[in-house]
Amino acid sequence: MRVSTAPFLTALAVVSAAALLPALPAATWPTTAALSLFCGVTALVMMAMAALLGSRWRWLEDLFGGLDRVYEVHKWLGVWALVLASVHLVFKAGMPAWDVAAILPLPPYWTRLVRQLSYVALVLIVLLALNRKIPYGQWRWWHKLSGPLFVVVVLHWLSFKSPIALASPAGVWLALCAGLGLAGAAYKLLLYPFLSGHAEYRLVRVEPGVSSVRLELVPVGRGIGFEAGQFAFLRFLHPGLREPHPFTIASASGGEPVQFVVRALGDYTQRLVAGAEPGMRAEVYAPFGRFSRPENGGFEVWIGGGVGLSPFIAWLQDPARQDLAKVTVFNFQTPGRGFPGVDEIAADARRRSADWVEVADGPQSAVFEERFAWLVGQVGADKLSVSFCGPGGLLAIVRAAMARHGVPESRLRYEKFEFR
């Protein structure tokens, strides 16, 4: 069982309320002051968990079911932290009946300054995280401020006069969450480049396509093991290409060589597609992701949209799983923007008995609808597994098709396509 966004955020709010209420007189519970304090406590807890999830620790992937899910939860933690902090700012978190004291007393000027800065810090963190118009290179460096800005928020909690004593349930809960958040932020900011799993690779083959490129790299020393369908953060050691970006590994399980397919969608990928040359060195941070084939050996539908075909290329090549006679691959590609070598990939899939269906007429394709309906009729709605990787709009169409034909949502496996 994997933890998902709504239950996790709800649990944080419930535990925060349960820890806080004993610190307040019962008569003051149904007041805006109590609401404000609850929102402040929960906002800090959610910020701490967002900082923790940003560490990319492997056990968090196991808990949430993949780094793509971790980043989804990370995003919503920031959004709800901002909402709750806004409520906390609007209403005064104090009443005469409360016995209040600061855990870390500061002069009044600095207490007020830290209070205002903590809200500004949260606004900056969330806006920077969600603003897609900021170029990735600039966004990445600005987002590194999240850890130091979180320290300001923790300082506000410690210096603010409140009924929460450090030894109380709420104090212990906040201290635990803040400690985890600070540890995660410190690791990501200072230690990640040294302690995370990564290795240096050399680019040995560049296969260009239309606005895309297929890259093959071999390890300079010891490589990194991975499973088919996982992804890596790729960082080329060349000017203009040093920003680490996530790309799905388009090669079978193992460590050497490793392949990626990159489409020119943004500033960085345009530079990479135009400038990739054999001999270039890169750092590969991996493996990440939990997108794997079903183990039941039944009938499977693989749906790739754009560069979302990458994990299925890896599955096709995986020597550990060559049972492809029950597999149908739908390749959604814009005409003229297909994968480099896609004809060879399709031919290889057919040689291995997989059905390859090219879908070039858009998400609302009659080709997809008719073939999918035929598959359900042949196999049965409850015996078909659907694996998807692609844009969110196409995922919605796939889900609608599954619902129309009675395929349970539980039969769908998918990889989150975007981190920002």
Protein Blocks (a to p, Z undefined) as FASTA:
>chain_A
ZZdfklmmmmmmmmmmmmmmmmpcfklmmpcklmmmmmmmmmmmmmmmmmmmmnopaklm
mmnopaklmmmmmmmmmmmmmmmmmmmmmpccbdfkbccddfbdcdfklmmmmmmmmmmm
mmmmmmmmmmmkbcfklmmmmmmmmmmmmmmmmmmmmmpccfbdfklmklmmmmmmmmmm
mmmmmmmmmmmmmmmccdddddfbdcddehiacdddddfklcddddehiacddddfbehi
lpccddddfbdedjbdcddddddfbfklmmmmmmgcghiacdddddedjddcdfklpacd
dddehjllmmmmmmmmmmklmcfklcccdddddehiacehklmmmmmmmmnopacdddfe
bjklfklmmmmmmmmmmnopklcccdddddfklmmmmmmmmmmnopafklpccddfbfZZ
